[in-house]
Amino acid sequence: MIVTLSSKGQIVLPAAIRRRFGLSAGSQLILQETAEGVELTVAHPVPPSSVHESAGMVKAPSCGRQRSLDDFDAATMVRDND
């Protein structure tokens, strides 16, 4: 893969590469000189996770009533203040 160096010394990593390695703005890479040239390594790789591992991370306010699955669909969400 070929990338172009900007006048400011910056390179753009293709979106597919950024997604594959979980890179976003602020991600840190390690730059190492090798006998063949330059090597980039992700400084703190993000381990892959599954949907099941993320269960329960997002909580919606209950607004004093029991929540159902429909409450999480923006198209059907009903607010008590409306």
C-alpha positions in Angstrom: 0.0 0.0 0.0 1.3 3.5 -0.9 0.4 6.6 1.1 1.5 10.2 0.4 3.4 12.4 2.8 1.9 15.9 3.1 3.8 19.2 3.2 3.4 19.1 7.0 5.0 15.6 7.2 1.6 13.9 7.8 0.3 10.7 6.3 -3.3 9.5 6.0 -4.0 5.9 6.9 -6.8 4.4 4.8 -10.2 4.0 6.6 -10.0 0.2 6.2 -6.7 0.1 8.1 -8.0 2.5 10.8 -11.1 0.3 11.4 -9.1 -3.0 11.4 -6.8 -1.7 14.1 -9.4 0.4 16.0 -7.6 3.7 15.3 -9.2 7.1 15.7 -8.1 10.7 16.3 -5.6 10.7 19.2 -4.5 7.1 18.7 -0.8 6.6 19.2 1.5 4.7 16.9 5.1 3.7 17.5 7.5 4.7 14.6 10.6 2.5 14.3 13.4 2.6 11.8 14.3 -0.8 10.4 16.9 -2.0 7.9 14.1 -2.0 5.2 12.7 1.5 6.1 10.0 2.5 8.6 7.6 0.5 10.6 4.4 1.7 12.4 3.0 -0.2 15.3 -0.1 0.6 17.4 1.1 1.8 20.8 -1.9 0.5 22.8 -3.9 -1.9 20.7 -7.6 -2.2 21.6 -8.5 -5.9 22.1 -11.5 -7.0 20.0 -14.7 -7.5 22.0 -18.1 -9.0 21.3 -21.6 -7.6 21.7 -22.1 -10.0 24.5 -19.2 -8.5 26.5 -20.8 -5.0 26.1 -24.2 -6.0 27.5 -25.4 -3.7 30.2 -22.9 -0.9 29.5 -25.6 1.5 28.2 -28.4 2.4 30.6 -31.4 4.6 29.8 -33.0 6.7 32.5 -36.1 5.0 33.8 -38.2 8.1 34.2 -40.1 6.4 37.0 -41.5 3.6 34.9 -40.3 0.1 33.8 -38.4 0.2 30.5 -39.1 -2.1 27.6 -37.1 -2.9 24.4 -39.3 -0.4 22.5 -37.9 2.4 24.7 -34.5 2.1 23.0 -35.8 2.5 19.5 -35.7 6.3 18.6 -38.5 5.9 16.2 -40.9 4.7 18.9 -39.4 6.5 21.9 -42.1 8.3 24.0 -40.9 10.9 26.5 -42.8 11.6 29.7 -42.3 15.4 29.2 -43.8 15.6 25.7 
